[in-house]
Structures are given as structure tokens and as C-alpha cells.
Amino acid sequence: MTFAEATAVSATGPGRYTAELTPYWSAFGNPNGGYLAAITARAALAETGREHPQSVSTTFFKASRPGPAELEVTVNGTGRTLSNARVLLRQNGVMILESTVVCTDTPTDDVPADPSALPVDESRCAAPGIRPGTGPSILDSVSVRYPPGFGPRDVVSPERPDAVVTAWVRLLTGEDPDPFVAIVAADALVPTPFQLGYVGWSPTVSMTWHLRTRPAPGPLAVTVSAGQVTPADGWFDERAVVRDSAGRTVAHAWQIARLTKGMPEAAPEGSA
């Protein structure tokens, strides 16, 4: 199944769409947050008639499950260069998430390239060796390869106290990236608290993503940095930067998520 097929929406009436959430974009049995955000962006563009998602801000109310979903799209405003839409996603009548999507026709293309910002060559990076939970997962759909020193097993140290994970991300179907792939790439790496020993499903509560330019062909380089990690109340936040193969910044994303409960434990080799 291509990524376009996995995120496809079908119109059922004015402002109404359906989608089929695949287990092959899931972690610990729950569809990935970036994957769900990409689906809401598809629905917003279908309703507004625009071509590109410029910004997607998603609030997650409940965990979703693989299977059918219904989307309701309300266009809040339309101007000469952009439209703003609100997208609600439900499963079995239960509200799962809400997205606000800014839709445009042409994203900025004058972002400078900085090859020095890219990680080491993909061939020198390690692929995850352990799936996030049992059964089909996101790792059946995407290759995530971590450079030495920036993977889930690389516990932070006094020399590098901040939790930072970096990886090359590419679709296993061979599709070149587009803005929708850049949305899911920003949320495809392991949570940064893995490097602090907090391992497990870390559900995103809110995520905001901004497009800077359309990605060039090839893999995407994603760097995710931890902000504040507070085990006492079970929260952490992250900032992701998505770059294309030319070293151009394609997208930024910020999210706040729940921290895995319990005491830290040894991190597995990989997850998502």
C-alpha cells in the first residue's frame, strides 16, 4: 500500500469524508499521530480545493485504532492565497482528534540548502531492530535509520545532556517525499525520552507542523530535540526539524506528549 493510498480520503457528502486507518502506520497498536494529521490535511485540501498544507495543528482526544474513520470538514475562511479549515476525525461516533489546517496553493521554495546540517550518510546509520509492540507497525511502511550517537540506545551523558534523536526517513514503497510525508516524518522517530530510559508508547496530546518548502526527491533527515521532560507530572515536549536530501529545511513541528509511566528502563534498539 502506497502512502497516498494509506492516507486517502473519500467524499461522502458536503464536508464529509471517510478514511481507512491502516495498522501499518501504527505504534503499539495505535495509528501514528503524524499519520492521522496527514489524513486530516488530505480532507482539508479536498474540501478547500487548495494544493498544499501550509500548517497543521492537531489536538488528540483519544487513541485511535486501525479501521474506518469519519471526517467532518468546516471551511472557516478563504482568501486569495489560502484557506483555513477545521477537521474533526471520529471512529464509531467517538471524537478522536481535531485539526486546524491552513491550506495554500504554492509553498515557499526559496529556502536555502545547507548540506552540512545533514547527518552522516544513510549507509552508516542503524535500522531499528525491535518493533513498537506486536503485529503490523509503522516500521512496515517506513525506514528509520539512526546515525551513531543519536539513536534510542544512545543514553544522554554529561558530555551531551540533552536528549536528541536523528534519523534518515524514507518510505519503503520507494515513493519520493511530499508535504504529507513530511508531516508523518516529523513524528516517525522514537520519543526523545527513550534516551532517558523512559521506553514505551508516548501518546501525542498536541502537535503543530509548518511547511517551509516542498521536499526534494530522496530520504528526509529528521532531528528531534527534547524540550522539558517532567517525570513528576508525566509530560514532555519536543521540536522536530525535517530536512530534505539537499539540506533544505522542509518543515518544523512541535508537540507535547505524555511520558511513559513507571521507572526508566533500558531502551530497546528501536521503536516509533
C-alpha positions as CSV (number, residue, x, y, z in Angstrom):
1,M,0.0,0.0,0.0
2,T,1.4,3.4,-1.0
3,F,1.4,6.3,1.4
4,A,-1.1,8.1,-0.8
5,E,-3.4,5.1,-0.5
6,A,-2.8,4.8,3.2
7,T,-3.8,8.5,3.8
8,A,-6.6,8.7,1.1
9,V,-10.0,10.1,2.0
10,S,-13.3,9.6,0.1
11,A,-16.0,12.2,0.0
12,T,-19.5,11.0,1.2
13,G,-21.2,14.4,1.2
14,P,-20.5,18.2,1.7
15,G,-17.8,18.4,4.3
16,R,-17.9,14.7,5.0
17,Y,-15.2,12.1,4.2
18,T,-14.2,8.6,5.2
19,A,-10.7,7.1,5.6
20,E,-9.4,3.6,6.5
21,L,-6.7,3.7,9.2
22,T,-4.1,1.0,8.5
23,P,-2.2,-0.9,11.2
24,Y,0.9,-0.5,9.0
25,W,1.2,3.1,10.3
26,S,0.8,2.2,13.9
27,A,2.9,2.1,17.1
28,F,1.9,-0.2,20.0
29,G,-1.4,-0.8,18.1
30,N,-2.3,2.9,17.8
31,P,-2.1,4.8,14.5
32,N,0.7,7.3,14.5
33,G,-0.2,10.9,15.3
34,G,1.7,12.3,12.3
35,Y,-0.1,9.8,10.0
36,L,-3.5,10.9,11.4
37,A,-2.6,14.6,10.9
38,A,-1.7,13.8,7.3
39,I,-5.1,12.3,6.7
40,T,-6.8,15.4,8.1
41,A,-4.7,17.6,5.8
42,R,-5.9,15.5,2.8
43,A,-9.5,16.1,3.9
44,A,-8.9,19.8,4.3
45,L,-7.4,20.2,0.9
46,A,-10.1,18.1,-0.7
47,E,-12.7,20.4,0.8
48,T,-11.0,23.7,0.1
49,G,-9.6,22.9,-3.4
50,R,-6.1,24.0,-2.4
51,E,-2.9,22.1,-3.2
52,H,-0.7,22.2,-0.1
53,P,-1.0,22.0,3.7
54,Q,0.9,25.1,5.0
55,S,0.2,24.4,8.7
56,V,-1.5,21.6,10.6
57,S,-2.3,21.9,14.3
58,T,-3.8,18.8,15.8
59,T,-5.2,18.1,19.3
60,F,-5.7,14.4,20.1
61,F,-8.5,13.5,22.5
62,K,-8.4,9.7,22.4
63,A,-6.2,7.0,20.9
64,S,-7.5,5.7,17.6
65,R,-7.4,2.1,16.3
66,P,-6.9,0.7,12.8
67,G,-10.2,0.6,10.9
68,P,-12.7,3.0,9.4
69,A,-12.9,6.7,10.4
70,E,-15.2,9.6,9.6
71,L,-14.0,13.2,9.0
72,E,-16.0,16.3,9.1
73,V,-14.5,19.4,7.5
74,T,-15.6,23.0,8.1
75,V,-14.1,25.8,6.0
76,N,-13.6,28.7,8.3
77,G,-12.3,31.2,5.8
78,T,-11.0,31.6,2.3
79,G,-8.7,34.3,0.9
80,R,-6.8,34.9,-2.3
81,T,-3.8,32.8,-1.3
82,L,-5.0,30.5,1.5
83,S,-7.9,28.8,3.2
84,N,-8.5,27.7,6.8
85,A,-10.3,24.5,7.7
86,R,-11.3,22.7,10.8
87,V,-11.3,18.9,10.6
88,L,-12.8,16.5,13.1
89,L,-12.0,12.8,13.0
90,R,-14.3,10.3,14.7
91,Q,-14.4,6.5,15.0
92,N,-17.7,4.8,15.8
93,G,-19.1,8.2,16.7
94,V,-16.3,8.9,19.2
95,M,-14.2,12.1,18.7
96,I,-10.6,11.2,18.2
97,L,-8.9,14.4,17.2
98,E,-9.4,17.9,15.9
99,S,-7.1,19.6,13.3
100,T,-6.9,23.2,12.1
101,V,-5.3,23.2,8.6
102,V,-4.0,26.2,6.7
103,C,-4.2,25.3,3.0
104,T,-2.3,27.1,0.3
105,D,-1.6,26.7,-3.5
106,T,2.2,27.2,-3.6
107,P,4.5,26.8,-0.6
108,T,7.7,28.9,-0.3
109,D,10.5,27.5,-2.5
110,D,13.4,29.9,-1.7
111,V,14.7,28.0,1.4
112,P,18.5,27.8,1.2
113,A,20.2,24.4,1.1
114,D,22.6,23.5,3.9
115,P,24.2,20.1,3.3
116,S,26.3,20.5,6.4
117,A,23.2,20.2,8.5
118,L,22.5,16.6,7.3
119,P,23.6,13.6,9.4
120,V,26.2,11.1,8.2
121,D,25.4,9.0,5.1
122,E,22.4,6.8,5.4
123,S,24.5,3.7,4.8
124,R,26.4,4.3,8.1
125,C,23.1,4.5,10.1
126,A,21.4,1.7,12.1
127,A,17.9,0.5,11.4
128,P,15.6,-0.2,14.3
129,G,15.8,-3.9,15.4
130,I,12.7,-4.1,17.6
131,R,9.2,-3.2,16.6
132,P,6.9,-0.9,18.6
133,G,4.6,-3.6,20.0
134,T,3.4,-6.7,18.3
135,G,1.8,-7.1,14.9
136,P,2.0,-4.7,12.0
137,S,3.6,-1.4,12.7
138,I,4.9,1.9,11.2
139,L,8.2,0.1,10.6
140,D,6.4,-2.0,7.9
141,S,5.9,1.2,6.0
142,V,8.9,3.5,6.6
143,S,12.7,3.0,7.0
144,V,14.1,4.9,10.0
145,R,17.9,4.8,10.3
146,Y,19.7,6.4,13.2
147,P,23.3,7.8,13.0
148,P,25.8,6.7,15.6
149,G,25.2,8.5,18.8
150,F,21.7,9.7,18.1
151,G,19.5,6.6,18.3
152,P,17.2,5.3,21.0
153,R,20.1,3.3,22.7
154,D,22.3,6.4,23.0
155,V,21.6,7.4,26.5
156,V,22.4,11.0,27.3
157,S,25.6,11.7,29.2
158,P,27.3,14.7,30.9
159,E,29.1,15.4,27.6
160,R,25.7,15.6,25.8
161,P,23.0,16.1,28.4
162,D,20.1,17.0,26.0
163,A,18.0,14.2,24.5
164,V,18.3,14.4,20.7
165,V,17.4,11.7,18.2
166,T,18.2,12.0,14.5
167,A,17.4,9.7,11.6
168,W,17.1,9.3,7.9
169,V,13.4,8.6,7.0
170,R,12.2,7.1,3.7
171,L,9.1,5.3,2.6
172,L,9.6,1.5,1.9
173,T,7.3,1.8,-1.1
174,G,10.0,3.9,-2.8
175,E,7.8,7.0,-3.1
176,D,9.6,10.3,-3.1
177,P,8.5,12.6,-0.2
178,D,5.9,15.3,-0.5
179,P,4.4,17.6,2.2
180,F,2.2,14.8,3.6
181,V,5.2,12.5,4.0
182,A,7.0,15.4,5.8
183,I,4.1,15.6,8.3
184,V,4.5,11.9,9.3
185,A,8.3,12.1,9.2
186,A,8.2,14.7,11.9
187,D,6.6,12.1,14.2
188,A,8.2,8.9,12.9
189,L,11.3,8.7,15.3
190,V,11.3,7.3,18.8
191,P,10.3,9.7,21.5
192,T,13.3,11.6,22.9
193,P,12.7,10.3,26.5
194,F,13.8,6.9,25.2
195,Q,17.4,8.3,25.7
196,L,16.5,9.0,29.3
197,G,15.2,5.4,29.8
198,Y,11.5,6.1,29.5
199,V,10.5,3.5,26.9
200,G,7.1,2.8,25.6
201,W,4.1,4.3,23.9
202,S,4.2,8.1,24.4
203,P,0.9,9.4,23.1
204,T,0.9,12.9,21.5
205,V,-1.6,15.3,23.0
206,S,-1.0,18.3,20.7
207,M,1.2,18.7,17.6
208,T,1.7,21.7,15.3
209,W,3.5,21.4,12.0
210,H,4.6,24.0,9.5
211,L,5.7,23.6,5.9
212,R,8.6,25.6,4.6
213,T,9.2,24.1,1.2
214,R,8.4,21.1,-1.0
215,P,11.0,18.3,-0.4
216,A,13.4,17.2,-3.0
217,P,13.5,13.5,-4.0
218,G,15.3,11.2,-1.7
219,P,15.1,10.5,2.1
220,L,14.3,13.0,4.7
221,A,16.6,13.8,7.6
222,V,14.7,14.4,10.8
223,T,16.2,15.7,14.1
224,V,14.0,15.8,17.2
225,S,15.1,17.6,20.3
226,A,13.6,17.3,23.8
227,G,12.4,20.4,25.5
228,Q,11.2,20.0,29.1
229,V,10.8,16.4,30.4
230,T,9.0,16.3,33.7
231,P,8.5,12.7,35.0
232,A,6.8,14.1,38.1
233,D,3.7,15.1,36.2
234,G,4.2,12.8,33.1
235,W,4.7,15.4,30.4
236,F,7.4,16.1,27.8
237,D,7.7,18.3,24.7
238,E,9.8,18.1,21.5
239,R,10.8,20.1,18.5
240,A,11.4,18.4,15.1
241,V,13.2,19.7,12.1
242,V,12.7,17.9,8.8
243,R,15.2,18.5,6.0
244,D,15.3,17.1,2.5
245,S,18.2,15.4,0.8
246,A,19.6,18.8,-0.3
247,G,19.8,20.0,3.3
248,R,16.8,22.4,2.9
249,T,14.5,22.8,5.9
250,V,11.2,21.3,4.7
251,A,9.2,21.6,7.9
252,H,9.2,22.3,11.6
253,A,7.0,20.6,14.2
254,W,6.3,21.0,17.9
255,Q,4.5,18.6,20.1
256,I,3.6,17.9,23.8
257,A,3.1,14.3,24.8
258,R,2.5,12.1,27.8
259,L,5.6,10.5,29.3
260,T,5.7,6.7,29.7
261,K,4.7,5.9,33.3
262,G,7.0,4.0,35.6
263,M,10.7,4.0,36.3
264,P,13.2,4.3,33.5
265,E,14.4,1.1,31.9
266,A,16.9,0.1,29.3
267,A,16.0,1.4,25.9
268,P,15.3,-1.1,23.1
269,E,17.2,-0.8,19.8
270,G,14.4,0.8,18.0
271,S,10.7,1.8,18.0
272,A,8.5,4.5,16.6
